[in-house]
Amino acid sequence: MTLKRFLAPLRWSVINTFLLPRTFARTGQFGDGREAAAAEYVLANARRGDVDDVLDAMDRFAYDKTFLISVGDEKGALLDTAVKRAETRLALELGTYCGYGALRIARAAPTAKVFSVEWAQANADIARRIWAHAGVDDRITCVVGMIGNGGHTLQALEDHGFAPGTLDLLFLDHVKSAYLSDLHSIMERGWLHPGSIVVADNVKIPGAPKYREYMRQQQGRTFDTIEHNTHGEYQTVVRDLMLESVVLP
């Protein structure tokens, strides 16, 4: 696996990922069918009702078949730790993609309710298929929309029970330029509470500089932030940052 991780950035599926940014920005997918193929691979190769095996299958697909932009196994372990540290009962993920991140959250917090916001209907459908195969679709809900759509998605989440002081874990893994504005929208609703944890992926690659600067400015005031030096998804060459920020009293 070490050699695979080292050579991963040279694979065509990785290179193609960076050649098709407009396709992804328009559809939420890369246009080569990899997302649907990932779901088919999981359904064919992972044991039904086994969350661990489903996650392992998604990792194998990303290493051996076609690169995915899920949080991945290395950074996923950091997410797992944050979920447990937050004693998560209610979690919100922004950016569902194929459902990997929400699945890790659900595994790390077996009694939590997990909500994931995804703007691309096709991705939502794929994620739901994978969650159902893993047997956790009764605990994970995908809300199709985006936080910055005039309050419609925020209202939908409130209809699902989001209220002041109820959100234990927020995972940001969507459009990087929206990290800060979406965090502010959630803070304005008062959903976070002292001890809530906000985890942000890809802060270095492709990067969320305004979000990182905000967390540096708020260090010791609103948040206590740890910057985890890690790698980009499914390889050990390109460096990345994952920020873990605890809400202070």
C-alpha positions in Angstrom: 0.0 0.0 0.0 2.9 2.4 0.7 4.1 2.2 -3.0 0.5 2.7 -4.2 0.2 5.8 -2.1 3.4 7.1 -3.4 2.6 6.5 -7.0 -1.1 7.6 -6.7 -0.6 11.2 -8.0 0.7 9.7 -11.3 -2.5 7.8 -12.0 -4.6 9.0 -14.9 -7.7 9.2 -12.8 -5.9 11.6 -10.5 -4.6 13.7 -13.4 -8.0 13.7 -15.0 -9.5 15.0 -11.8 -7.5 18.2 -12.2 -8.2 18.4 -15.9 -12.0 18.5 -15.4 -12.6 21.3 -12.9 -15.4 22.9 -15.0 -17.3 19.6 -15.3 -17.1 19.1 -11.6 -18.1 22.7 -10.8 -21.1 22.3 -13.1 -22.3 18.9 -12.1 -20.6 17.8 -8.8 -19.1 14.9 -10.7 -16.1 14.5 -13.0 -18.0 13.3 -16.0 -16.2 9.9 -16.4 -18.6 7.8 -14.4 -16.3 7.2 -11.4 -18.9 8.1 -8.8 -21.6 5.7 -10.1 -18.8 3.1 -10.5 -17.8 3.5 -6.9 -21.4 2.7 -5.8 -21.5 -0.4 -8.1 -18.2 -1.6 -6.7 -19.4 -1.2 -3.1 -22.6 -3.1 -3.8 -20.7 -5.9 -5.5 -17.8 -6.3 -3.2 -18.8 -5.1 0.4 -20.9 -7.2 2.8 -24.4 -5.7 3.2 -24.9 -4.2 6.6 -21.1 -4.1 7.4 -20.0 -0.4 7.7 -16.4 -1.3 8.1 -16.4 -3.4 4.9 -18.2 -0.7 3.0 -15.6 1.9 4.0 -12.8 -0.6 3.1 -14.4 -1.2 -0.3 -14.6 2.6 -1.0 -10.9 2.9 0.0 -9.9 0.0 -2.2 -11.8 1.5 -5.1 -10.1 4.9 -4.7 -6.6 3.2 -4.5 -7.0 0.5 -7.1 -9.7 1.6 -9.5 -10.4 5.3 -9.8 -9.4 8.3 -7.5 -12.2 9.8 -5.4 -12.2 13.1 -3.6 -13.6 11.6 -0.4 -11.8 12.6 2.8 -10.0 9.2 2.6 -8.5 6.9 5.1 -5.7 9.0 6.5 -7.6 12.2 7.2 -10.7 10.0 7.9 -8.9 8.7 11.0 -8.5 12.3 12.2 -12.2 12.9 11.6 -13.1 9.7 13.6 -11.1 11.0 16.5 -12.9 14.4 16.4 -16.3 12.8 16.2 -15.6 10.8 19.3 -14.0 13.7 21.2 -17.2 15.8 20.5 -19.3 13.0 22.0 -21.4 13.5 18.8 -25.2 13.1 19.0 -25.9 15.4 16.0 -23.5 15.9 13.2 -23.7 18.0 10.0 -21.5 17.4 7.0 -21.3 19.9 4.1 -20.4 18.1 0.9 -21.7 14.6 0.6 -20.0 13.5 -2.6 -20.3 9.6 -2.5 -21.2 9.5 1.2 -17.8 8.4 2.6 -17.4 11.1 5.2 -20.9 10.8 6.6 -20.4 7.0 6.8 -17.3 7.5 8.8 -19.1 9.9 11.2 -21.9 7.4 11.6 -19.5 4.6 12.4 -17.6 6.7 14.9 -20.8 7.8 16.7 -23.1 4.8 16.5 -26.1 6.5 18.1 -25.7 9.9 16.4 -28.0 11.4 13.8 -25.9 12.5 10.8 -27.1 15.0 8.2 -25.2 15.8 5.0 -25.8 18.7 2.6 -25.1 18.1 -1.1 -26.1 20.3 -4.0 -25.8 17.6 -6.7 -28.8 15.3 -6.8 -26.8 12.6 -8.6 -24.3 12.5 -5.7 -27.1 12.4 -3.1 -28.6 9.3 -4.9 -25.2 7.5 -5.0 -24.6 8.2 -1.3 -28.0 7.0 -0.3 -27.4 3.7 -2.1 -24.1 3.2 -0.3 -25.6 4.1 3.1 -28.4 1.7 2.6 -26.0 -1.1 1.7 -24.0 -0.3 4.9 -27.2 -0.5 6.9 -27.1 3.0 8.3 -29.5 4.9 6.1 -31.9 5.2 9.0 -29.3 7.4 10.8 -27.9 9.4 7.8 -30.0 12.0 6.0 -28.9 13.8 2.8 -30.4 17.2 2.3 -30.1 18.4 -1.3 -29.2 22.0 -1.4 -26.5 24.4 -0.1 -26.2 26.6 2.9 -25.9 29.8 0.9 -29.2 29.5 -1.0 -31.1 32.2 0.8 -31.9 30.2 3.9 -33.9 27.4 2.3 -31.4 24.6 3.3 -31.0 26.1 6.8 -34.7 26.0 7.2 -34.9 22.5 6.0 -32.3 21.5 8.6 -34.3 23.3 11.3 -37.3 21.3 10.1 -35.3 18.2 10.9 -34.7 19.4 14.5 -31.6 21.6 14.3 -31.9 24.2 17.0 -29.6 26.4 19.1 -27.0 24.4 21.0 -27.8 21.1 19.3 -25.0 20.6 16.8 -22.0 18.7 18.2 -19.9 18.2 15.1 -19.6 20.2 11.8 -17.6 18.7 9.0 -16.7 21.1 6.1 -15.7 19.3 2.9 -17.5 21.1 0.1 -16.7 24.3 -1.9 -13.6 25.7 -0.2 -14.5 29.3 -0.8 -17.8 28.7 1.0 -16.2 27.4 4.3 -16.2 30.7 6.1 -19.5 32.1 4.9 -21.3 28.8 5.7 -19.7 28.6 9.1 -20.9 32.1 9.9 -24.4 31.2 8.7 -24.5 28.3 11.1 -23.0 30.3 13.9 -25.7 32.9 13.4 -28.3 30.3 13.9 -26.6 29.4 17.2 -26.5 25.6 16.5 -23.0 25.2 17.8 -22.3 25.1 21.6 -19.2 25.1 23.8 -17.4 21.9 23.1 -18.7 21.5 19.5 -16.0 20.7 17.0 -15.7 22.0 13.5 -13.5 19.9 11.2 -12.4 21.4 7.9 -10.7 19.3 5.1 -8.5 20.5 2.2 -7.5 23.7 3.9 -4.1 23.6 2.0 -5.1 21.7 -1.2 -7.0 23.1 -3.0 -7.1 25.5 -0.1 -9.3 27.6 2.1 -7.0 30.6 3.0 -9.7 32.9 4.3 -11.1 30.2 6.6 -7.6 29.4 7.9 -6.9 33.1 8.6 -10.2 33.4 10.4 -9.4 30.5 12.7 -6.0 32.0 13.4 -7.7 35.3 14.3 -10.2 33.6 16.6 -7.6 31.3 18.3 -8.3 31.5 22.1 -11.3 33.7 21.6 -14.1 31.8 19.8 -12.2 28.6 18.8 -9.3 26.5 19.9 -7.8 25.2 16.7 -5.4 22.4 15.9 -3.8 22.3 12.4 -3.2 18.7 11.4 -0.4 18.3 8.9 -1.4 15.4 6.7 -1.7 14.3 3.0 -4.2 14.8 0.3 -6.6 12.0 -0.4 -5.2 8.5 -1.1 -1.5 9.3 -1.5 1.5 10.3 0.5 3.2 12.9 -1.7 1.0 16.0 -1.8 0.6 17.7 1.6 -2.6 19.0 3.0 -4.0 20.5 6.2 -7.1 19.5 8.2 -8.2 22.0 10.8 -10.0 20.9 14.0 -11.6 23.8 15.9 -13.3 23.4 19.3 -15.9 26.1 20.2 -14.8 27.8 23.4 -17.2 28.8 26.2 
